[in-house]
């Protein structure tokens, strides 16, 4: 479920209406929402809206969906923060590390090896050269 500022506000209002009652669920955007889950979502979403991070997450998800629709696999993406969580560097250095690590010959060979193994496990016929 993607949240906009408006849907977040709507969820906040609905949750406020039922939190004092014994209702365990309520309808939200045509789906059944557990009251406890709504409380968790609101606690999770509030700081993100304050920092505008959720808007960025939504844009990234939209971009990933466009790529999925075009046939790309996007479930394993790397971010500058992945490098910066392990090394002291700026975004430019992190991008350089990611580019070299993810496009080197050893990485590419390992990916093709793994693709071949999984395809064989799934008994997919190989296209001969």
trRosetta pair geometry for C-beta under 8 A, 3 or more apart (Angstrom, degrees):
i j d omega theta_ij theta_ji phi_ij phi_ji
1 29 7.5 134 -145 68 122 147
1 31 7.8 -123 -89 41 132 153
2 7 7.9 99 108 43 59 156
2 58 5.6 94 -164 -123 113 98
2 61 6.4 -169 -102 92 116 152
3 7 5.0 -137 -143 84 65 116
3 8 5.1 75 175 -61 118 88
3 11 7.6 -46 -128 -2 118 140
3 45 6.1 -55 109 -126 166 138
3 54 6.0 -45 84 -179 104 136
3 58 7.5 -122 65 -74 52 118
4 7 4.9 91 44 11 75 97
4 8 6.9 -132 91 -5 38 89
4 58 7.1 58 -88 -95 67 164
5 8 5.7 -55 -151 36 30 116
5 9 6.4 30 152 -19 64 105
5 49 6.3 118 -112 -141 80 119
5 54 8.0 141 -68 85 64 126
5 55 7.7 -2 -43 -71 97 102
6 9 5.8 -54 -150 36 31 110
6 10 6.4 33 151 -20 65 105
7 10 5.3 -49 -145 36 37 115
7 11 6.3 40 154 -20 66 103
7 29 6.8 8 -139 -60 115 135
8 11 5.8 -55 -150 36 29 110
8 12 6.4 34 150 -23 63 106
8 42 7.8 126 -163 -116 83 70
8 45 5.4 -161 -127 147 117 142
8 49 5.9 161 139 -71 172 146
8 54 7.5 87 -59 104 141 168
9 12 5.5 -52 -149 33 33 117
9 13 6.6 33 153 -19 65 103
10 13 5.9 -54 -152 34 32 110
10 14 6.4 25 154 -13 66 108
10 28 7.4 137 124 -149 105 93
10 29 7.7 95 108 -53 142 93
11 14 5.8 -57 -145 41 32 108
11 15 6.0 32 157 -20 67 110
11 28 6.0 44 -106 -146 83 138
11 33 7.6 -144 -133 -168 99 170
11 38 6.1 -163 -177 -150 102 101
11 41 6.7 -66 160 105 151 129
11 42 6.5 -163 122 -77 112 95
11 45 8.0 67 74 44 141 158
12 15 5.9 -56 -145 38 25 111
12 16 6.3 29 154 -23 61 108
12 42 6.0 117 -96 -123 75 122
13 16 5.7 -56 -151 33 29 113
13 17 6.7 29 152 -21 63 105
14 17 5.7 -55 -154 32 34 113
14 18 6.7 4 160 2 67 109
14 26 5.7 -174 169 110 113 142
14 28 5.9 173 82 -93 165 99
14 33 7.7 78 116 62 138 142
14 38 7.3 -104 97 -150 101 151
15 18 6.4 -74 -147 48 30 92
15 19 5.7 42 161 -47 71 107
15 26 8.0 -169 -86 42 46 138
15 35 7.1 132 -134 -147 79 72
15 38 4.5 -172 -96 142 114 128
15 39 6.6 150 -159 -73 132 59
15 42 6.0 -103 38 -42 171 145
16 19 6.1 -38 -129 11 24 116
17 21 8.0 -5 139 -1 59 120
17 26 7.8 113 82 -120 106 167
18 21 5.2 -69 -157 41 57 113
18 23 4.6 -71 -160 64 114 128
18 26 5.0 -148 -40 -43 160 139
18 35 5.7 -124 117 -109 122 118
19 35 6.7 156 -97 -169 57 116
19 39 7.1 106 -111 -81 113 107
23 26 6.0 55 141 -60 137 93
23 35 6.1 129 104 -54 78 136
24 34 6.4 -30 157 -146 77 77
24 35 5.6 -127 -165 13 30 111
24 36 7.6 -15 -159 -10 74 94
25 32 5.2 17 168 -179 135 96
25 33 6.1 158 -159 80 80 41
25 34 5.1 -48 -97 -103 91 44
25 35 6.0 -126 -82 -24 32 78
26 32 7.7 157 83 -152 19 58
26 33 5.8 -26 66 61 68 94
26 35 6.7 72 -2 -75 95 84
26 38 7.6 0 43 -38 104 154
27 30 7.0 9 -176 -108 103 12
27 31 7.1 148 -153 73 65 27
27 32 6.3 -45 -98 -96 60 50
27 33 7.1 113 -145 12 12 89
28 31 6.1 -35 71 66 70 78
28 32 7.9 73 25 -164 77 10
28 33 4.0 19 15 -18 123 137
28 38 7.2 150 -39 -97 154 118
33 37 6.3 -133 -175 78 74 112
33 38 5.2 72 150 -64 119 107
34 37 4.1 81 67 7 99 108
34 38 6.8 -163 90 -12 50 82
35 38 5.5 -51 -149 32 33 115
35 39 6.6 37 152 -21 64 101
36 39 5.7 -50 -154 31 34 113
36 40 6.6 34 149 -17 64 104
37 40 5.5 -53 -151 38 37 113
37 41 6.2 39 151 -21 68 105
38 41 5.6 -52 -146 37 31 113
38 42 6.3 31 156 -19 65 106
39 42 6.0 -56 -149 36 28 110
39 43 6.5 26 154 -17 63 107
40 43 5.9 -59 -151 37 30 110
40 44 6.3 24 154 -16 65 111
41 44 5.7 -62 -148 41 30 109
41 45 5.8 18 161 -14 69 115
42 45 5.9 -57 -132 42 27 104
42 46 6.1 41 167 -39 64 103
43 46 6.4 -40 -142 14 22 115
44 47 7.9 -78 179 33 28 92
44 48 7.2 10 145 -6 63 120
45 48 5.5 -73 -156 44 43 112
45 49 6.0 38 156 -22 81 106
45 54 6.3 34 -150 -76 84 147
46 49 6.1 -59 -149 34 28 105
46 50 6.5 29 154 -21 63 106
47 50 5.3 -52 -150 34 38 117
47 51 6.4 18 158 -3 69 107
48 51 6.1 -66 -147 49 31 96
48 52 7.9 -102 162 66 58 7
48 53 4.3 -91 -153 64 82 104
48 54 4.2 91 134 -43 118 94
48 57 7.4 -16 -173 0 136 133
49 52 7.1 33 -164 -82 34 35
49 53 7.9 -85 -54 42 22 71
49 54 5.6 -18 -75 18 64 130
52 55 5.2 -32 -175 27 77 119
52 56 6.8 81 133 -19 78 97
53 56 5.5 -57 -157 38 43 112
53 57 6.2 46 147 -22 73 103
54 57 5.3 -48 -145 36 38 115
54 58 6.3 42 153 -23 66 101
55 58 5.7 -51 -152 32 31 113
55 59 6.7 31 150 -18 62 103
56 59 5.7 -54 -152 35 35 111
56 60 6.4 34 151 -18 67 105
57 60 5.7 -55 -149 37 33 111
57 61 6.3 33 153 -19 66 106
58 61 5.7 -54 -147 37 31 111
58 62 6.3 34 153 -21 65 105
59 62 5.6 -52 -148 35 31 113
59 63 6.4 32 153 -18 64 105
60 63 5.7 -54 -148 37 31 111
60 64 6.3 33 152 -20 65 106
61 64 5.6 -53 -146 37 32 113
61 65 6.4 34 153 -22 64 104
62 65 5.7 -53 -150 33 31 111
62 66 6.7 35 151 -21 64 101
63 66 5.7 -49 -152 31 34 114
63 67 6.6 30 151 -13 64 105
64 67 5.7 -57 -152 40 34 110
64 68 6.2 40 150 -23 68 103
64 74 4.4 176 -150 127 92 150
64 77 7.7 -106 -101 -27 115 144
65 68 5.4 -47 -144 34 35 115
65 69 6.3 38 155 -21 65 104
66 69 5.9 -55 -152 35 28 112
66 70 6.6 19 151 -12 62 109
67 70 5.6 -62 -149 42 34 107
67 72 4.1 -53 169 59 95 129
67 74 5.0 100 92 -57 129 136
68 71 7.8 95 179 -30 30 9
68 72 6.5 -89 -80 65 31 72
68 73 8.0 56 -108 -109 71 26
68 74 5.9 -91 -61 19 83 119
73 76 7.2 9 136 26 104 93
74 77 6.1 5 -173 -47 71 113
78 82 5.2 -83 -162 32 84 153
78 83 8.0 64 168 -32 112 90
78 98 5.2 175 111 -138 132 122
78 102 6.6 -156 20 -62 146 142
79 82 5.2 118 59 -12 67 95
80 83 6.1 -62 -166 40 44 104
80 84 5.8 32 146 -14 77 117
80 91 4.8 -18 -140 -132 157 75
80 94 3.9 89 -147 108 79 146
80 95 6.3 -30 -92 -54 98 72
80 98 7.4 -92 -89 -23 50 137
81 84 5.2 -59 -131 49 37 110
81 85 5.9 49 162 -34 69 100
81 94 7.8 43 -35 -164 21 158
82 85 6.2 -49 -151 22 22 112
82 86 7.6 -4 154 3 52 107
82 94 7.8 131 60 -168 67 116
82 98 7.5 90 68 -89 116 114
83 86 6.4 -81 -165 46 35 96
83 87 5.8 -37 167 40 77 109
83 89 6.4 -42 132 58 112 131
83 93 7.6 -157 131 112 140 80
83 94 3.9 165 68 -139 134 90
83 97 4.9 125 -127 76 145 139
83 98 6.2 -108 -41 -50 130 91
84 87 6.7 -79 -114 66 29 67
84 88 7.8 51 -147 -121 68 24
84 89 6.1 -124 -99 60 74 81
84 91 7.8 -26 -56 -85 132 52
84 94 5.4 -37 -45 -86 89 138
87 93 7.9 -116 113 125 123 122
87 94 7.8 167 71 -94 110 81
87 97 7.4 142 47 -71 151 168
89 93 3.6 -115 -175 89 120 133
89 94 5.4 150 102 -53 120 76
89 97 7.3 96 88 -17 171 133
90 93 5.3 96 51 12 66 100
90 94 7.0 -124 104 -6 34 93
91 94 5.5 -56 -145 38 32 114
91 95 6.3 35 156 -21 67 103
92 95 5.8 -52 -149 33 29 110
92 96 6.6 31 151 -19 62 105
93 96 5.6 -54 -151 35 34 115
93 97 6.4 36 151 -20 66 103
94 97 5.7 -52 -150 35 32 112
94 98 6.4 31 153 -17 65 106
95 98 5.7 -55 -146 39 32 111
95 99 6.2 34 156 -21 66 106
96 99 5.8 -53 -146 34 28 111
96 100 6.4 18 160 -10 63 109
97 100 6.2 -64 -148 42 26 103
97 101 5.9 19 160 -15 66 116
98 101 5.9 -61 -137 43 26 107
98 102 5.7 2 172 -2 66 119
99 102 6.6 -70 -136 46 17 95
99 103 5.8 -18 177 12 60 122
100 103 6.8 -70 -125 50 18 89
100 104 6.1 36 171 -51 59 105
101 104 6.6 -43 -146 1 18 112
101 107 6.6 101 157 -58 53 149
102 107 5.8 -146 -148 143 29 163
103 107 6.9 6 0 66 5 131
103 108 7.0 25 -162 -51 40 110
104 107 5.1 90 60 10 78 104
104 108 7.1 -152 94 -5 38 91
105 108 5.8 -60 -146 40 31 109
105 109 6.2 32 157 -20 68 107
106 109 5.8 -53 -146 36 29 111
106 110 6.4 29 155 -19 63 107
107 110 5.8 -58 -150 36 30 111
107 111 6.4 30 153 -20 65 105
108 111 5.7 -52 -149 34 32 112
108 112 6.5 28 155 -14 65 105
109 112 5.9 -58 -148 40 31 107
109 113 6.2 36 152 -23 65 107
110 113 5.5 -51 -146 35 32 116
110 114 6.4 31 155 -18 65 105
111 114 5.8 -56 -149 37 30 109
111 115 6.4 33 152 -21 65 105
112 115 5.5 -49 -144 35 34 114
112 116 6.3 36 155 -19 65 104
113 116 5.9 -57 -152 37 28 111
113 117 6.4 29 151 -20 64 107
114 117 5.6 -52 -146 35 33 113
114 118 6.3 26 159 -14 67 106
115 118 6.2 -60 -147 40 27 104
115 119 6.1 26 156 -18 65 112
116 119 5.8 -58 -142 40 28 111
116 120 6.2 27 159 -18 64 108
117 120 5.9 -59 -150 37 26 109
117 121 6.3 28 152 -20 64 107
118 121 5.5 -51 -146 36 33 114
118 122 6.3 23 155 -10 65 108
119 122 5.8 -63 -148 46 29 105
119 124 4.4 -72 -172 49 85 124
119 126 7.3 99 127 -84 129 82
120 123 7.2 32 -178 -81 37 33
120 124 7.3 -85 -72 42 26 77
120 126 7.9 -2 -83 -54 82 111
